Amino acid sequence: MDKVLVIGDSCLDEYIYCTANRFCPDAPVPILKPESFVSTLGMAGNVVDNLQALEIGVTLISNANKIKKTRYVDSKTNHMFFRIDEGEDDVFPISQKSLDNIKWDDYNAVVISDYCKGFIDEDTIKYISQQHPITFLDTKKQIGNWVEDIMFIKINDVEYRYSEKFIDKNHKDKLIITRGSNGAEYEGNIYPVKKVDVKDTSGAGDTFLAGLVGNYLENYNIVEAIKFANKCATQVVQKKGTAKINKNEI
């Protein structure tokens, strides 16, 4: 069994599914009646869940405190009324010294899931990328020369525009840019996705990343891995909430 080390910010994704049949008489807001509750791991934790769904062994190094994202969602339409985020101000950053005892050779790949919540900084990402030859990065940070030892960088189109003018031309062959319903781009080529009825995009980027890593470790062909990752993301956006890959349906 392949083994992957995942390092990064994680959270709890909570969904409170409600009915909303009337408006508040003293304010122009709907009255929500909670009906069901779902809690899953999010961010780096969602990457882990999806890698495990692909039958890959995973070790997670993440923030000790609980970041929590609570969404109030209409149970019929899946419309999100609002989201409450907690715990982001209490994240204690990981130190490079705490990573000294990792047996890097025990892992087939290292995944850095950086949601920019304060757990991991640029210098630490650079240090990690120098410890293992196969490193994947998903980051919300503005890309700079600290990514030079990363093998592949997965970012979405908004993140790419944020970093575009700072990206060194030598780093462009590392970039895999997800473009939602328009698929994914790599080295100027677009890899399309099947058109489907999208119910929820929460966590789809994490699922894409997990599918990318999992398939790459099977054949070491990044183009085939992108195509597989597209299928994984397409599968989960048809489900409610932060969903996991069903390997048997891909």
N, C-alpha and C positions, 0 to 999 in steps of 0.2 A: 504493500500500500504506500502511495506517495504521502509525504508529510510536508506540510506548509506551516510556516511561522507567520502569524498575522500580528502586526503591531499598529496600534492607533486608537483613536477616540471611539468609545462605544456608548450606547445609551439604551434606555428602555423606550420602545415605541408602544404607547398605549392608545387604544381606540375605544371610545365610548359611543356605541351606536344608539341613536335616539329616534324617537318619532317627534314630529313637529306639526301638530294639527291646528294650532291657533297662535295668535299673536298676544303679547303681553298688553294688557289694557292701559298701562301707564307709560309705555315706551315702545318704539317701533322695532321690537325684536321678537323673534319666535320663542315660544315656551318649549323647552326641550324636555322630553321624558325619556331617561335612560332605559334601555331594554337589554343590552348585552355589553360585555366587556372583553376585550382581547388585548393581551400583552405579549410582545415579542422583543427579541434583541434587535437593536438598530445600529447603523453605521458599521464599525468594524465587527460588531457582534453579528450583524446580518451577513457580512462576508463569510464569517465563520460558519453560520448556519447553512449557507448555500454550498460552501465547500464540503461540509459534512454530508449534505444531501447528494453530492456527487461521489460519495464514498471515499473522501480524502481525509487523512488524519490531520488534525489542526491543533496548534498551540496558540493561545491568544495572550498577548501582553497588552493591557489596557488600563485606563484610569480606574482607580479604586472607588471613587465616589460615584454616585448614581446621577447621571444626567437623564432626565425624563422629558419626553415629548408626549403630551396628552392631547389627543384630537377628539373633538365632539363632531360626530358624523351622522348625517341622516341615513337611517337604515335602509330606506327604499331607493334613494337616488345616489347615495354615496357622496353627496355634497358635504364638504367640510365647513362647519359653521365657524369654528375658530380653533386655535392651537395654543396650548400653554406649555412653555419651556421652563424647566427648573434645573438647577445644579450646575449650569455652565460656568458660573463665576467661582466655583470651588475646585476646579480641576488642578491637580498638582502635577507639574511637568515631570516626565521621566528623565533620568540622568544617563549619560553615556556610561558611567561607571557601573550602573545597575545592569548593563547589557554585557559586561565583560565575561560573565560565566556561561553565556549561551554557547552551546555546541553547534555552531552554524552548519557544520558538515552533516548534521543529523537531518537537515531539511533539504527537500528538493527545490524549494523556492521560498522567498520572503516577500510578503505583501505588506505595504505600508498604506494604511487607510487613514488619511489625514483630513479630518473635518475642521481643522483650525480652531479647536476648542481649548488649546493650550497644553495638550498632553505631549506634543512632540514638536520640536523646532527644526529649523533648516539644518543646523549643524549636526543634530542627531540623525536626521534623515540621511545626510551625506555620510556620516559614520556607518550607519547600517548598510548603505549601498556598497560600501567598501569591504564588507565582511562576507558577502555572498555574490556569486556571479549572476544569479537569476533573481532580480528584484523588480517587483511591480509597484508602481506608485499611483495612488489616487489622491489628489491634493486640491484643496481650495486656496492654497497659497499662490502668490504670483511667482511664476517659474523663473529661475535664474541659474547661474552656473553651479549651484549646489546639487543639481540633478545629473551632473555629467557621468556619474557611475551607475545611474539607474538604467536598467535594460529597457523597460517599457513604462510609459506614463499614460494613464487613462484619465482624460478630462472631458467635460461636456462642452458644448459649443459656447455657452456663456463664459465658462472659465477660460476657454481658449481666447476669446476676445479680450478678456481682462489681462491676459499675459502676452498676447500676440507680439506686441512691439518689443518685449523684453526677451523673447525666446531666441537663443543663439541658433544660427542655421545648422550647426552641428548637432543640435538636439531635436530637430524636426523629425528625424527618422525614428525617434523614440515615441512620438505622439500618436495615440489612438484617441480620436475625438468622437464622442458619441453625440449624435444629432437627433435624438428622439425618433419621431416617425420617419425621419429621413435616413435612418441607419447609422453607420459608423464610417469614419474616414481614416485611412492610413496611407501615408506616402502619396497623397493626392488622389487615391482611389476611394470611391464610395461603395460600401457594402450594404445593400438595402435590406430592409426588414419587411416582413409580411404585414399587410394592412389588417388591423384587427380592431375590435371594439375595446377601447381603453377604459378601464374602470378606475385604476389607481396607479400612479407612477411612483409612489413611495417606495424607496429602496431599490428601484430598478437598476440604478447605477452600481449598487453593491452586487446585485445578482449578475450583471454584465461582467463585473470584475472577477467574480468567483468562477463564472463559466469560462472566461478568458484564460485564467490561470490553470484551471482544471484541465481544459482541453490542450493547452500548450504543453503541459507535462506528459500528455499522452503521445504527442507526435512532434513536438518542437517546431511546429509550423504556425507562425503567428497569423497568417491570413486565414487558415482553417479555424484557428482559435477564435478569431473575430467573428467568423460566420456562426460558430457554435454559440458564442456569447450573445450574439443578436437573437438567436432562437430562445435562449434562456430568458433574456429580458422581455422578449415578446410574450413569452408564456406568463410571466408573473404580472405584467400590467393588465392582464385580463381578469385578475383576481382582486379582491378587496384587501386593503391593508398592506402591511409589509410581508410579502409572501415568499415562500421558498421554492426552489426548483423542484419539479417532479421529474427525475431523470428518465422515468419510463415513458413520459409523454413527449420527449424531445425527439 
